[in-house]
Amino acid sequence: MKRFDIITIFPEFFSGPLDYGIVRRAREAGLIETRIHDLRDFTHDRHRTVDDRPFGGGEGMVMKPEPLFEAAESLLEGGVAKPAPAGTAIVLLSAAGKLFRQDAARKLAQLDQVVLICGRYEGVDERVTEHLATEEISIGDFVLSGGELPAAMILDAVTRLIPGALGNENSAVNESFNEEEATPERARHGAATLTTSAVPLQEKGQGVARGILDYPHYTRPQKFREWEVPDVLMSGNHEEIRRWRRKKALEKTLLNRPDLLAATVLSEEEQRQLREILGQQQDVKSAHNTR
C-alpha cells in the first residue's frame, strides 16, 4: 500500500478532493492510504504560529522551519529527513520548483511514501528546501494561494499509475503524456515530446513581465539547528540584499527552470551575475573531477 501524507494549515480542504472518483476507490480498495496533518499541531506557542516576517525585509510572511521539520520528521521511519528513508519522497509544493510532468508522477508512483508539504504565504524558509525536502515541485507557470490544490492534483496523478487503481490497466498506458521523455533520436522519428510554454512570471513591484523564479526566503529563528540565515540578510544594507536576492533567484531559476532564462531578457547586472554563477558551478565541477 502506498501512503500519502499531506502537511497543511487547512486540513479541512481535503475533505472533498480525496472523497471522490479514483482516489476514493483506491483508498477503499486498500491500494493507497491518505493522511492529513495539521501543521499547527506541531507548534509550541499558544498562538500556534507557523509564519513570521522575512529577514532582509519584504512583503508578506514566511513559513517557519521548526513546525515543518517536526511535522515531516514525525512521519518518517527513524525521524530523520535527510537522507530520506528509502522509498520516501518529501515534496515541497512551490511556485519556484521544477515543473511537475508525467515522468515525475511515474517516479513518485514507484515509492512507498510521499509526503506533500503545502506552502502558504510569501513562501517557505529556504532551510526547508535545502535540508528537508527531497523535491521542490511546481504545477505550472502561475501563482496560487497555497499548495493544497497542487497536492491534490499530484496525489490524483500518482494514484492513477498504481496497478489496480483504474481497473483496466491499459487505461493508463494509452493516456496522454504516457510516452517516456523523448531522446533526440526518438524526436527525429516523430516520438512524442513533452514541452512547456514558458509563461513569464510577474516580478514583484515591477510592471515588466520577467521569467525569473522568486528568491529564497528566511524567517526566525536566525539559527535553526546548525543552519543560519545568510549574513547579508542581517546586514541592513538594502542594496547588498537586493543584489544577493537577484543572484539567488537566478541560481534557483538555472537549477529548476532553465527554460525560463532562455525566454527572458536579462539586465547587464543579471547577465554578469549569471556568468558568475556558471563560473562557480564550473569550478565546483572541475574540483570534483580532479579528486
C-alpha positions as CSV (number, residue, x, y, z in Angstrom):
1,M,0.0,0.0,0.0
2,K,1.2,3.5,-0.9
3,R,0.9,6.1,1.8
4,F,0.4,9.8,1.1
5,D,1.0,12.3,4.0
6,I,-0.2,15.9,3.4
7,I,1.0,18.7,5.7
8,T,-1.2,21.7,5.6
9,I,-2.6,24.6,7.7
10,F,-6.0,23.9,6.1
11,P,-6.7,20.2,6.7
12,E,-10.5,20.6,6.0
13,F,-9.6,21.4,2.4
14,F,-9.0,17.8,1.6
15,S,-12.4,16.5,2.9
16,G,-13.6,17.0,-0.6
17,P,-10.9,16.2,-3.2
18,L,-10.0,12.8,-1.6
19,D,-13.6,11.5,-1.3
20,Y,-14.4,11.1,-5.0
21,G,-13.5,9.1,-8.0
22,I,-10.4,7.1,-8.5
23,V,-8.7,8.4,-5.3
24,R,-11.7,7.3,-3.2
25,R,-11.9,3.9,-4.9
26,A,-8.1,3.3,-4.4
27,R,-8.5,4.1,-0.7
28,E,-11.4,1.8,-0.3
29,A,-9.5,-1.0,-2.2
30,G,-6.6,-0.6,0.1
31,L,-4.2,0.5,-2.6
32,I,-3.4,3.8,-1.0
33,E,-3.6,5.4,2.4
34,T,-4.0,9.2,2.8
35,R,-3.3,11.1,6.0
36,I,-3.8,14.8,6.5
37,H,-1.7,16.5,9.2
38,D,-2.5,20.0,10.6
39,L,0.8,21.9,10.7
40,R,-0.4,23.9,13.7
41,D,-0.3,20.7,15.8
42,F,3.5,20.9,15.6
43,T,3.8,24.4,17.1
44,H,4.6,25.1,20.7
45,D,3.2,28.5,21.4
46,R,-0.3,29.5,22.5
47,H,-1.0,31.2,19.2
48,R,0.1,28.1,17.2
49,T,2.3,30.3,15.0
50,V,3.5,28.9,11.7
51,D,4.9,32.0,10.0
52,D,6.9,35.1,10.7
53,R,8.4,38.2,9.0
54,P,11.2,37.7,6.4
55,F,14.8,38.6,7.2
56,G,16.0,41.3,5.0
57,G,12.6,43.0,4.6
58,G,10.0,42.5,2.0
59,E,6.3,41.9,1.7
60,G,4.3,39.0,3.2
61,M,5.1,36.4,5.8
62,V,7.3,33.3,5.5
63,M,6.5,29.8,6.9
64,K,8.8,28.9,9.8
65,P,11.2,25.9,9.6
66,E,10.6,24.4,13.0
67,P,7.0,23.1,12.7
68,L,7.6,21.9,9.1
69,F,10.7,19.9,10.1
70,E,8.9,18.5,13.2
71,A,5.8,17.5,11.2
72,A,7.7,15.8,8.4
73,E,10.2,14.0,10.6
74,S,7.3,12.7,12.8
75,L,6.1,10.8,9.7
76,L,9.4,9.2,8.7
77,E,11.0,6.0,9.9
78,G,13.8,6.9,12.2
79,G,12.7,10.6,12.3
80,V,15.5,11.8,10.0
81,A,14.7,13.8,6.9
82,K,18.0,13.7,5.0
83,P,18.9,11.3,3.7
84,A,15.2,10.4,3.5
85,P,14.3,6.8,4.1
86,A,14.4,4.5,1.1
87,G,11.2,4.6,-0.8
88,T,10.2,8.0,0.5
89,A,9.9,11.4,-1.1
90,I,9.3,14.7,0.7
91,V,7.8,17.1,-1.8
92,L,7.6,20.9,-1.2
93,L,4.9,22.5,-3.3
94,S,6.4,25.7,-4.5
95,A,6.0,28.1,-7.4
96,A,9.8,28.1,-7.6
97,G,10.0,24.3,-8.1
98,K,10.6,22.1,-11.1
99,L,7.6,21.6,-13.3
100,F,5.5,18.5,-12.5
101,R,5.2,16.3,-15.5
102,Q,4.1,12.7,-16.1
103,D,7.6,11.4,-15.7
104,A,7.7,12.8,-12.2
105,A,4.3,11.2,-11.5
106,R,5.8,7.8,-12.6
107,K,8.8,8.2,-10.3
108,L,6.6,9.0,-7.3
109,A,4.3,6.1,-8.1
110,Q,7.2,3.7,-7.5
111,L,7.7,4.9,-3.9
112,D,6.1,3.6,-0.7
113,Q,5.5,7.0,0.9
114,V,5.0,10.5,-0.5
115,V,5.0,13.4,2.0
116,L,3.4,16.6,0.4
117,I,4.2,19.9,2.1
118,C,1.7,22.6,1.3
119,G,3.4,26.0,1.2
120,R,1.5,29.2,2.0
121,Y,2.0,33.0,2.5
122,E,5.0,34.6,0.7
123,G,7.0,31.3,0.8
124,V,8.7,28.8,3.0
125,D,12.0,29.2,4.9
126,E,14.8,28.1,2.5
127,R,16.2,25.7,5.0
128,V,13.2,23.5,4.4
129,T,14.0,23.4,0.7
130,E,17.7,22.8,1.3
131,H,17.6,20.4,4.3
132,L,14.2,18.7,4.4
133,A,12.5,18.4,1.0
134,T,13.8,15.9,-1.5
135,E,11.8,17.5,-4.2
136,E,10.6,21.1,-4.9
137,I,7.7,21.0,-7.4
138,S,5.5,23.5,-9.2
139,I,2.4,22.6,-11.2
140,G,2.7,25.5,-13.7
141,D,3.8,29.0,-14.5
142,F,1.3,30.7,-12.3
143,V,1.0,31.6,-8.6
144,L,-1.6,30.0,-6.3
145,S,-2.5,31.0,-2.7
146,G,-1.1,27.7,-1.4
147,G,0.0,24.2,-2.1
148,E,-3.3,22.4,-1.3
149,L,-4.6,22.3,-4.8
150,P,-1.3,21.2,-6.3
151,A,-1.0,18.5,-3.6
152,A,-4.5,17.1,-4.5
153,M,-3.5,17.2,-8.2
154,I,-0.3,15.3,-7.6
155,L,-2.0,12.7,-5.4
156,D,-4.5,12.1,-8.2
157,A,-1.9,11.9,-10.9
158,V,0.2,9.4,-9.0
159,T,-2.7,7.3,-7.8
160,R,-3.8,6.7,-11.4
161,L,-0.5,5.0,-12.1
162,I,-0.8,2.5,-9.2
163,P,-1.7,-1.0,-10.5
164,G,-5.3,-1.7,-9.9
165,A,-6.4,1.9,-9.3
166,L,-8.0,2.3,-12.8
167,G,-9.5,-1.2,-13.1
168,N,-8.3,-1.5,-16.7
169,E,-4.5,-1.5,-16.7
170,N,-4.4,-0.3,-20.4
171,S,-6.2,2.9,-19.4
172,A,-3.1,4.5,-18.0
173,V,-0.9,3.0,-20.8
174,N,-2.8,4.7,-23.5
175,E,-3.4,8.1,-21.9
176,S,-1.8,11.4,-22.9
177,F,1.8,12.1,-21.8
178,N,2.4,8.4,-21.2
179,E,5.5,8.4,-23.5
180,E,8.8,8.4,-21.7
181,E,10.8,11.7,-22.1
182,A,11.9,11.6,-25.8
183,T,15.5,11.4,-26.6
184,P,16.8,13.4,-29.6
185,E,16.9,10.2,-31.6
186,R,13.2,9.4,-30.9
187,A,12.3,13.0,-31.5
188,R,13.7,12.8,-35.0
189,H,11.5,9.8,-35.7
190,G,8.4,11.6,-34.6
191,A,8.1,10.3,-31.0
192,A,6.1,12.4,-28.6
193,T,8.0,15.1,-26.7
194,L,6.6,16.8,-23.7
195,T,7.1,20.6,-24.0
196,T,6.0,23.5,-21.9
197,S,5.4,27.1,-22.9
198,A,7.4,29.3,-20.6
199,V,4.9,32.0,-19.4
200,P,7.0,34.8,-17.9
201,L,6.2,35.4,-14.2
202,Q,5.5,38.9,-12.9
203,E,8.3,40.4,-11.0
204,K,7.2,41.9,-7.7
205,G,6.8,45.7,-7.7
206,Q,7.5,46.0,-11.4
207,G,5.3,46.4,-14.4
208,V,7.6,44.3,-16.6
209,A,7.0,40.6,-17.1
210,R,10.1,38.6,-16.2
211,G,10.9,34.9,-16.3
212,I,12.9,34.6,-13.1
213,L,11.8,32.5,-10.1
214,D,11.4,34.0,-6.7
215,Y,14.4,34.4,-4.4
216,P,14.9,32.3,-1.2
217,H,13.1,33.4,1.9
218,Y,14.3,33.2,5.5
219,T,12.5,33.9,8.8
220,R,13.0,33.3,12.5
221,P,14.8,31.7,14.1
222,Q,18.1,33.2,12.9
223,K,19.8,29.8,13.6
224,F,17.8,26.6,13.2
225,R,19.8,23.5,14.2
226,E,23.2,24.2,12.6
227,W,21.8,26.3,9.7
228,E,22.0,30.1,10.0
229,V,20.3,32.8,8.0
230,P,22.8,34.3,5.4
231,D,24.7,37.2,6.9
232,V,23.7,39.6,4.1
233,L,20.1,39.4,5.2
234,M,21.1,40.6,8.7
235,S,23.3,43.4,7.4
236,G,20.7,46.1,6.9
237,N,22.4,47.0,3.6
238,H,19.4,47.1,1.2
239,E,21.5,47.3,-2.0
240,E,23.5,44.3,-1.0
241,I,20.3,42.4,-0.1
242,R,18.8,43.3,-3.4
243,R,21.8,42.0,-5.3
244,W,22.0,38.9,-3.2
245,R,18.3,38.1,-3.8
246,R,18.6,38.7,-7.5
247,K,21.6,36.3,-7.8
248,K,19.9,33.6,-5.7
249,A,16.8,34.0,-7.9
250,L,19.0,33.4,-11.0
251,E,20.6,30.4,-9.3
252,K,17.2,28.8,-8.5
253,T,15.9,29.5,-12.0
254,L,19.0,27.9,-13.5
255,L,18.6,24.9,-11.3
256,N,14.8,24.4,-11.5
257,R,13.6,26.2,-14.7
258,P,16.5,26.9,-17.1
259,D,13.9,27.1,-19.9
260,L,12.6,30.4,-18.4
261,L,16.0,32.0,-18.7
262,A,16.0,31.4,-22.4
263,A,12.8,33.4,-22.7
264,T,13.9,36.3,-20.5
265,V,15.8,39.5,-21.3
266,L,18.3,39.9,-18.5
267,S,19.8,43.2,-17.5
268,E,23.6,43.8,-17.6
269,E,23.8,43.2,-13.9
270,E,21.9,39.9,-14.2
271,Q,24.0,38.7,-17.1
272,R,27.1,39.4,-15.0
273,Q,25.6,37.5,-12.1
274,L,24.7,34.6,-14.3
275,R,28.2,34.4,-15.6
276,E,29.5,34.3,-12.1
277,I,27.1,31.5,-11.2
278,L,28.1,29.5,-14.2
279,G,31.8,30.1,-13.4
280,Q,31.3,28.9,-9.8
281,Q,29.5,25.8,-11.0
282,Q,32.3,25.0,-13.4
283,D,34.9,25.5,-10.7
284,V,33.0,23.1,-8.4
285,K,32.7,20.5,-11.3
286,S,36.4,20.8,-12.1
287,A,37.4,20.4,-8.4
288,H,35.2,17.3,-8.2
289,N,36.7,15.8,-11.3
290,T,40.3,16.2,-10.1
291,R,39.6,14.3,-6.8
